[in-house]
Amino acid sequence: MKIRIIKEPQGMLNGSSLNRYRAGEVYDLPVIVADFLVVEGFAIVEMRNNDNPALPITVERRQSGRRT
């Protein structure tokens, strides 16, 4: 499950430190870890697909969609 860290978590979960996660970064984590971070307010679910970044809008791209 992809999440974006919004506030750096501290502490431990199931014996693993949460200090490695950095605010602003996106992580693909097991559901149990991701759910915990979201419920505790440290993260939000990442809905964007970072594998296909948005293309910048160029003059040529805008003009190609016009009808004459």
N, CA, C and O atoms as CSV, one atom per row, in Angstrom:
chain,resi,resn,atom,element,x,y,z
A,1,MET,N,N,0.856,-1.160,0.000
A,1,MET,CA,C,0.000,0.000,0.000
A,1,MET,C,C,0.911,1.234,0.000
A,1,MET,O,O,1.827,1.335,0.816
A,2,LYS,N,N,0.656,2.157,-0.907
A,2,LYS,CA,C,1.474,3.360,-0.985
A,2,LYS,C,C,0.919,4.442,-0.076
A,2,LYS,O,O,-0.271,4.754,-0.084
A,3,ILE,N,N,1.838,5.005,0.714
A,3,ILE,CA,C,1.468,6.103,1.606
A,3,ILE,C,C,2.490,7.218,1.480
A,3,ILE,O,O,3.630,6.997,1.072
A,4,ARG,N,N,2.057,8.432,1.842
A,4,ARG,CA,C,2.954,9.590,1.901
A,4,ARG,C,C,3.040,10.020,3.365
A,4,ARG,O,O,2.026,10.297,4.005
A,5,ILE,N,N,4.260,10.069,3.875
A,5,ILE,CA,C,4.477,10.483,5.259
A,5,ILE,C,C,4.262,11.998,5.358
A,5,ILE,O,O,4.865,12.769,4.611
A,6,ILE,N,N,3.399,12.411,6.284
A,6,ILE,CA,C,3.126,13.840,6.454
A,6,ILE,C,C,3.725,14.373,7.752
A,6,ILE,O,O,3.911,15.581,7.900
A,7,LYS,N,N,4.025,13.485,8.684
A,7,LYS,CA,C,4.649,13.853,9.952
A,7,LYS,C,C,5.552,12.689,10.344
A,7,LYS,O,O,5.104,11.544,10.400
A,8,GLU,N,N,6.823,12.979,10.616
A,8,GLU,CA,C,7.773,11.902,10.890
A,8,GLU,C,C,7.389,11.137,12.151
A,8,GLU,O,O,7.304,11.707,13.239
A,9,PRO,N,N,7.155,9.818,11.985
A,9,PRO,CA,C,6.767,8.997,13.129
A,9,PRO,C,C,7.974,8.684,14.014
A,9,PRO,O,O,9.117,8.682,13.558
A,10,GLN,N,N,7.693,8.425,15.275
A,10,GLN,CA,C,8.712,7.997,16.223
A,10,GLN,C,C,8.196,6.773,16.931
A,10,GLN,O,O,6.988,6.548,17.003
A,11,GLY,N,N,9.098,5.989,17.448
A,11,GLY,CA,C,8.708,4.813,18.202
A,11,GLY,C,C,8.950,3.535,17.426
A,11,GLY,O,O,9.725,3.491,16.471
A,12,MET,N,N,8.257,2.494,17.872
A,12,MET,CA,C,8.441,1.156,17.313
A,12,MET,C,C,7.086,0.547,16.939
A,12,MET,O,O,6.055,0.875,17.526
A,13,LEU,N,N,7.118,-0.338,15.959
A,13,LEU,CA,C,5.941,-1.120,15.580
A,13,LEU,C,C,6.411,-2.539,15.319
A,13,LEU,O,O,7.208,-2.782,14.413
A,14,ASN,N,N,5.918,-3.468,16.109
A,14,ASN,CA,C,6.307,-4.873,15.988
A,14,ASN,C,C,7.822,-5.055,16.002
A,14,ASN,O,O,8.359,-5.868,15.250
A,15,GLY,N,N,8.507,-4.301,16.853
A,15,GLY,CA,C,9.951,-4.433,16.995
A,15,GLY,C,C,10.771,-3.682,15.968
A,15,GLY,O,O,12.000,-3.742,16.003
A,16,SER,N,N,10.119,-2.970,15.045
A,16,SER,CA,C,10.843,-2.199,14.023
A,16,SER,C,C,10.704,-0.707,14.303
A,16,SER,O,O,9.626,-0.228,14.654
A,17,SER,N,N,11.798,0.014,14.144
A,17,SER,CA,C,11.793,1.457,14.372
A,17,SER,C,C,11.027,2.167,13.253
A,17,SER,O,O,11.143,1.811,12.080
A,18,LEU,N,N,10.253,3.166,13.635
A,18,LEU,CA,C,9.527,3.973,12.662
A,18,LEU,C,C,10.306,5.237,12.292
A,18,LEU,O,O,9.855,6.017,11.453
A,19,ASN,N,N,11.453,5.441,12.900
A,19,ASN,CA,C,12.249,6.646,12.688
A,19,ASN,C,C,12.831,6.758,11.286
A,19,ASN,O,O,13.291,7.834,10.902
A,20,ARG,N,N,12.822,5.685,10.519
A,20,ARG,CA,C,13.421,5.716,9.170
A,20,ARG,C,C,12.547,6.432,8.139
A,20,ARG,O,O,13.038,6.810,7.076
A,21,TYR,N,N,11.274,6.623,8.435
A,21,TYR,CA,C,10.356,7.234,7.472
A,21,TYR,C,C,10.441,8.754,7.556
A,21,TYR,O,O,10.399,9.326,8.645
A,22,ARG,N,N,10.560,9.398,6.411
A,22,ARG,CA,C,10.769,10.846,6.336
A,22,ARG,C,C,9.549,11.555,5.761
A,22,ARG,O,O,8.928,11.067,4.817
A,23,ALA,N,N,9.210,12.698,6.329
A,23,ALA,CA,C,8.075,13.502,5.869
A,23,ALA,C,C,8.263,13.894,4.408
A,23,ALA,O,O,9.349,14.296,3.992
A,24,GLY,N,N,7.185,13.768,3.640
A,24,GLY,CA,C,7.199,14.126,2.228
A,24,GLY,C,C,7.531,12.968,1.311
A,24,GLY,O,O,7.324,13.065,0.102
A,25,GLU,N,N,8.037,11.882,1.852
A,25,GLU,CA,C,8.415,10.723,1.031
A,25,GLU,C,C,7.237,9.761,0.885
A,25,GLU,O,O,6.357,9.691,1.744
A,26,VAL,N,N,7.246,9.019,-0.233
A,26,VAL,CA,C,6.226,8.008,-0.498
A,26,VAL,C,C,6.864,6.634,-0.304
A,26,VAL,O,O,7.972,6.379,-0.775
A,27,TYR,N,N,6.155,5.763,0.390
A,27,TYR,CA,C,6.635,4.410,0.661
A,27,TYR,C,C,5.565,3.408,0.261
A,27,TYR,O,O,4.370,3.657,0.420
A,28,ASP,N,N,6.008,2.280,-0.256
A,28,ASP,CA,C,5.103,1.163,-0.549
A,28,ASP,C,C,5.327,0.145,0.565
A,28,ASP,O,O,6.330,-0.569,0.571
A,29,LEU,N,N,4.394,0.083,1.500
A,29,LEU,CA,C,4.566,-0.709,2.720
A,29,LEU,C,C,3.507,-1.794,2.828
A,29,LEU,O,O,2.463,-1.725,2.179
A,30,PRO,N,N,3.789,-2.804,3.661
A,30,PRO,CA,C,2.740,-3.789,3.948
A,30,PRO,C,C,1.518,-3.082,4.542
A,30,PRO,O,O,1.653,-2.075,5.237
A,31,VAL,N,N,0.355,-3.604,4.267
A,31,VAL,CA,C,-0.905,-2.964,4.663
A,31,VAL,C,C,-0.962,-2.690,6.164
A,31,VAL,O,O,-1.423,-1.624,6.571
A,32,ILE,N,N,-0.508,-3.616,6.987
A,32,ILE,CA,C,-0.606,-3.419,8.441
A,32,ILE,C,C,0.219,-2.219,8.904
A,32,ILE,O,O,-0.218,-1.472,9.780
A,33,VAL,N,N,1.398,-2.028,8.331
A,33,VAL,CA,C,2.254,-0.894,8.696
A,33,VAL,C,C,1.653,0.401,8.151
A,33,VAL,O,O,1.566,1.402,8.863
A,34,ALA,N,N,1.240,0.374,6.886
A,34,ALA,CA,C,0.654,1.553,6.254
A,34,ALA,C,C,-0.604,2.000,6.998
A,34,ALA,O,O,-0.776,3.187,7.276
A,35,ASP,N,N,-1.477,1.053,7.319
A,35,ASP,CA,C,-2.703,1.387,8.052
A,35,ASP,C,C,-2.394,2.021,9.397
A,35,ASP,O,O,-3.041,2.995,9.783
A,36,PHE,N,N,-1.422,1.487,10.113
A,36,PHE,CA,C,-1.042,2.036,11.404
A,36,PHE,C,C,-0.598,3.488,11.260
A,36,PHE,O,O,-1.033,4.353,12.020
A,37,LEU,N,N,0.271,3.755,10.282
A,37,LEU,CA,C,0.784,5.106,10.095
A,37,LEU,C,C,-0.320,6.088,9.713
A,37,LEU,O,O,-0.303,7.241,10.145
A,38,VAL,N,N,-1.281,5.635,8.902
A,38,VAL,CA,C,-2.406,6.487,8.511
A,38,VAL,C,C,-3.321,6.753,9.708
A,38,VAL,O,O,-3.698,7.897,9.962
A,39,VAL,N,N,-3.671,5.709,10.430
A,39,VAL,CA,C,-4.578,5.852,11.572
A,39,VAL,C,C,-3.971,6.751,12.649
A,39,VAL,O,O,-4.686,7.521,13.290
A,40,GLU,N,N,-2.670,6.656,12.846
A,40,GLU,CA,C,-2.001,7.462,13.871
A,40,GLU,C,C,-1.717,8.895,13.419
A,40,GLU,O,O,-1.210,9.702,14.198
A,41,GLY,N,N,-2.046,9.216,12.150
A,41,GLY,CA,C,-1.888,10.578,11.663
A,41,GLY,C,C,-0.503,10.909,11.129
A,41,GLY,O,O,-0.187,12.078,10.906
A,42,PHE,N,N,0.328,9.889,10.920
A,42,PHE,CA,C,1.668,10.112,10.382
A,42,PHE,C,C,1.707,10.102,8.857
A,42,PHE,O,O,2.682,10.558,8.260
A,43,ALA,N,N,0.660,9.588,8.227
A,43,ALA,CA,C,0.688,9.411,6.776
A,43,ALA,C,C,-0.704,9.530,6.181
A,43,ALA,O,O,-1.713,9.475,6.883
A,44,ILE,N,N,-0.726,9.695,4.860
A,44,ILE,CA,C,-1.968,9.650,4.091
A,44,ILE,C,C,-1.772,8.640,2.966
A,44,ILE,O,O,-0.645,8.367,2.554
A,45,VAL,N,N,-2.861,8.099,2.484
A,45,VAL,CA,C,-2.783,7.148,1.370
A,45,VAL,C,C,-2.390,7.909,0.115
A,45,VAL,O,O,-2.968,8.952,-0.191
A,46,GLU,N,N,-1.418,7.395,-0.605
A,46,GLU,CA,C,-0.941,8.029,-1.836
A,46,GLU,C,C,-1.787,7.504,-2.994
A,46,GLU,O,O,-1.757,6.317,-3.318
A,47,MET,N,N,-2.538,8.413,-3.608
A,47,MET,CA,C,-3.443,8.030,-4.686
A,47,MET,C,C,-2.839,8.239,-6.068
A,47,MET,O,O,-3.308,7.668,-7.052
A,48,ARG,N,N,-1.789,9.065,-6.137
A,48,ARG,CA,C,-1.171,9.340,-7.435
A,48,ARG,C,C,-0.312,8.177,-7.872
A,48,ARG,O,O,0.287,7.483,-7.050
A,49,ASN,N,N,-0.258,7.973,-9.168
A,49,ASN,CA,C,0.596,6.945,-9.740
A,49,ASN,C,C,1.914,7.598,-10.130
A,49,ASN,O,O,1.989,8.244,-11.175
A,50,ASN,N,N,2.940,7.449,-9.327
A,50,ASN,CA,C,4.227,8.081,-9.589
A,50,ASN,C,C,4.995,7.419,-10.721
A,50,ASN,O,O,6.013,7.949,-11.165
A,51,ASP,N,N,4.523,6.262,-11.201
A,51,ASP,CA,C,5.194,5.581,-12.295
A,51,ASP,C,C,4.971,6.291,-13.624
A,51,ASP,O,O,5.726,6.082,-14.573
A,52,ASN,N,N,3.931,7.135,-13.700
A,52,ASN,CA,C,3.594,7.825,-14.934
A,52,ASN,C,C,3.387,9.302,-14.615
A,52,ASN,O,O,2.250,9.760,-14.501
A,53,PRO,N,N,4.493,10.058,-14.469
A,53,PRO,CA,C,4.342,11.463,-14.096
A,53,PRO,C,C,3.589,12.265,-15.146
A,53,PRO,O,O,3.647,11.957,-16.336
A,54,ALA,N,N,2.890,13.284,-14.701
A,54,ALA,CA,C,2.116,14.134,-15.612
A,54,ALA,C,C,3.052,14.878,-16.555
A,54,ALA,O,O,4.133,15.315,-16.160
A,55,LEU,N,N,2.635,15.012,-17.779
A,55,LEU,CA,C,3.412,15.749,-18.764
A,55,LEU,C,C,3.114,17.236,-18.635
A,55,LEU,O,O,1.972,17.625,-18.393
A,56,PRO,N,N,4.124,18.058,-18.795
A,56,PRO,CA,C,3.855,19.498,-18.757
A,56,PRO,C,C,3.026,19.912,-19.961
A,56,PRO,O,O,3.173,19.353,-21.048
A,57,ILE,N,N,2.160,20.885,-19.764
A,57,ILE,CA,C,1.342,21.374,-20.875
A,57,ILE,C,C,2.176,22.367,-21.667
A,57,ILE,O,O,2.668,23.360,-21.130
A,58,THR,N,N,2.324,22.084,-22.935
A,58,THR,CA,C,3.090,22.962,-23.809
A,58,THR,C,C,2.145,23.663,-24.769
A,58,THR,O,O,0.987,23.271,-24.915
A,59,VAL,N,N,2.641,24.691,-25.415
A,59,VAL,CA,C,1.834,25.420,-26.393
A,59,VAL,C,C,1.381,24.472,-27.488
A,59,VAL,O,O,0.222,24.512,-27.900
A,60,GLU,N,N,2.277,23.620,-27.964
A,60,GLU,CA,C,1.922,22.694,-29.046
A,60,GLU,C,C,0.835,21.727,-28.611
A,60,GLU,O,O,-0.074,21.425,-29.384
A,61,ARG,N,N,0.920,21.243,-27.388
A,61,ARG,CA,C,-0.070,20.291,-26.895
A,61,ARG,C,C,-1.433,20.954,-26.747
A,61,ARG,O,O,-2.451,20.338,-27.061
A,62,ARG,N,N,-1.473,22.199,-26.275
A,62,ARG,CA,C,-2.752,22.911,-26.135
A,62,ARG,C,C,-3.360,23.199,-27.496
A,62,ARG,O,O,-4.569,23.049,-27.675
A,63,GLN,N,N,-2.537,23.612,-28.466
A,63,GLN,CA,C,-3.048,23.958,-29.775
A,63,GLN,C,C,-3.514,22.741,-30.546
A,63,GLN,O,O,-4.425,22.850,-31.366
A,64,SER,N,N,-2.920,21.592,-30.311
A,64,SER,CA,C,-3.317,20.389,-31.052
A,64,SER,C,C,-4.730,19.953,-30.707
A,64,SER,O,O,-5.365,19.242,-31.485
A,65,GLY,N,N,-5.236,20.375,-29.539
A,65,GLY,CA,C,-6.588,20.013,-29.143
A,65,GLY,C,C,-7.656,20.962,-29.640
A,65,GLY,O,O,-8.844,20.692,-29.461
A,66,ARG,N,N,-7.268,22.074,-30.263
A,66,ARG,CA,C,-8.243,23.060,-30.754
A,66,ARG,C,C,-8.865,22.604,-32.053
A,66,ARG,O,O,-8.237,21.958,-32.892
A,67,ARG,N,N,-10.114,22.965,-32.179
A,67,ARG,CA,C,-10.806,22.698,-33.433
A,67,ARG,C,C,-11.009,24.002,-34.162
A,67,ARG,O,O,-11.317,25.022,-33.544
A,68,THR,N,N,-10.844,23.983,-35.440
A,68,THR,CA,C,-11.009,25.210,-36.230
A,68,THR,C,C,-12.318,25.238,-36.951
A,68,THR,O,O,-12.612,26.201,-37.659
